[in-house]
Amino acid sequence: MTDLIVDFPARRSAPKKTVHFCNTSEMRIVKRIDAARTDASAIWYTGNEYKAMRAANEDAVRLARRALASKTNMDTVNLNGIEKFLTRDIIEWTKESRFRCINAVLDEQDLQDSAGMYDADRFASVARHHSKSAAKKAITIGQLQARAARIK
């Protein structure tokens, strides 16, 4: 049994700002993990583990917000993966950036549809252009983390 089949169409004609899936697909069989012979806890997170991860992230965000507010030394705060939750401004910036990028790609789809063409490289170029600030931010975070790792 195959769990998921996904393919992306080479050409599509669709109404404005919608997503469509291809009628044909390429199937790849992936070997299943024999759940009957494998302890499920060894291959899947449990509900309690997800709750614990969520609680740990929430605690880390609270700690970081307190440290930022009190101008405390941030050396003991681990922000990996939760940077976007620290302030309302960062949360809004992340949402707006994502929204702008998605809309730019959808607008490019509309332009190409109306011109009767399909240029995947142009889609990639538009997405890259509208993702530059997020990429710069990720590089900066990575550099800071690498510097912090060298110090410790």
Steps between C-alpha positions, in 0.01 A plus 500: 500500500633846409437783742535805277540569131584853388598637162528853370351583160727629225223728375177605661205717410303593807290777646678781675694417818418134537698182536440193284654155506610310194276220372800275441768410748823311537483239770800408710472214744664570833578213731273506802627475852359179640303651788409154626867419559613848603413673822281794392663729756832445323370642170219743591461780752224445752237761583674563832833556323338756270347674803837503674671650192230767474530583871880518474471742207248714687728509806797597282301781337392631841859485629632678192233770520585563867870515417437740212272720711746520790806529272643190673790302359354281223782239510288250691197530270468253210294655222553234231178464303290737710641837390181589315292484822698748708316824429174601336703696240696189399181293481335762277813540286511123442132484403523801269817372331343162435179664371695730262701209360195279445307781333793589274519140376122484451512831309775354279279197436220731390736690267630179345149355464374812324803490267447129432842400627669307780847593628601313817828693520307825516292364790820408682647843430192678636497282814874554554463875463219515755683267740828696511433664835410167662813341352717786631341462840564124501865555402543755779344263756723217377811718528405604854442139598833392349678780687326402825600134448867599454491708821364217715 
